[in-house]
Amino acid sequence: MISGRFSYASTRVGFGSAFGTAGTTAWQKLKSQRASIANNLASAQANLASITSALASAQQDKIAGLGTLAATAAIARVRAEAKAKSEALTAQIDGAQKALDDANAAKTTKPKFVSWALTPTVDTTA
């Protein structure tokens, strides 16, 4: 229910129980509510700023982590390619060395004497 109050001595005019509180005027109560709202808003903004900061830090950590993983993968890929090329080159060198060794072995060994000359045959049937 709405109750109206009017006071001749303090010259306060208003409706409701808010004006009946001793010692506070409507302006003081409004200022108090405004200060309370401002404090709550500042607290909420501080909480939001700390959450935003934490999320931004986590995002930067994730980006840095992904960059590190990508760099590590690239280094591993380059090392694998270098190892494969090295193994292929080693195989070629080993093949060339074997060919040289076979050629040197062929020079140093003397072939066995094989006579391909035909032996004369004499026809004794005549």
N, C-alpha and C positions, 0 to 999 in steps of 0.2 A: 504494500500500500504506500502511496505517496503522502508524505506529511509535509506540510508547508510550515516554515518557521520564519518568524519575523521578530527582530529584536530592536527595540528603540534605543537602547543604551549603547550597544556596540555597532549599530547600523549594519548588521549582517542580514542579508536576505538570501534565501535559498530553499531548496526542496530536498527532502530525503535526510537520511541519518548522517551523511557525511558532514553536513553543516552543524550538526549537533555536537560534534566532538569538541571537547574543551581545548582551547588554545590553538587550534589550527584553522586556517582559513582555506577557502577553495583554491586560492592561488598557491599557497604553500603545499597543499596536497597535490596539485597538478605538477608543481616543480619537483616534488618528491617522486611522483610516478615517472616523470620525464627522466629524472636522474637514474631511477631504477632501470628503466628501459634502456637508457644509454649504457649503463653498466653491463646489463645482460647482452646487449649488442656487441660491446667491446669484448666481452668474454667469448661470445660465439665467434667473433672475427679472429681472436687470438687462437682459439681451438682450430678453426678452419685453416689459419695460416700454418699451424704446426702440422696439421694433416697434409696440407698441400706440400709443405717442405719435405715431409717424410716420403710422400709419393714421388716427388720429383727426384729425391735422392735414390729411391729404389729404381726408378726408371733409368737414371744415369748409371747406376751400378749394373743394371741389366744390359744397357747399351755397351758399357765397357766390357762386361763379361762376354757378350756376343762378339765384340770386336776381337777380344783375346782368343776366343774359340775359332773365329774365322782365320786369324793370323796363324794360329797353331795348325789348323787344317792345311792352309796354304804352304806352310813350311814343310809339313809332312809330305805333301804332294810333290813339292820340288825335290825333297830328299829321295823320295821313291823313284822319281824320274832320273835323277842323277845316278842312283844305284843301278837302275836298269841299263842306262847307257854305259856305265862302268863295266857291268857284267858282259854286255854285248861286245864292248871293246876288248875286254880280257879274252873272250872266246875267239875273237878274230886274231888277236896276237898269239894265242895258243895254237890256233890252226896254222898260222903262218910259220910259227916255230916248228911245228910238226912237219910241215912241208919242207922246210930247210933241213931238218934232221934226216928226213927220208932221202932228200937229194944228196946230202953228204954221205949217208950210208951207202947209197947206190954208187957213188964215185969210188969209195974206198974198197969195196968188195970186187974181186975179179970174177968175171963170169967163168963158169966151168967150160972147159974146152969141149965143144961138140963138133964132130965132123959131119959135115953135110955132103961130103964128096961121095960121088957114086963109085962104087967099086966096079971095075971093068968085068964084065962077064964074057966068057968065051962060049961061043956056040959049038958044042961038040956033036951035034947031030948031023952034020953034013958029011 
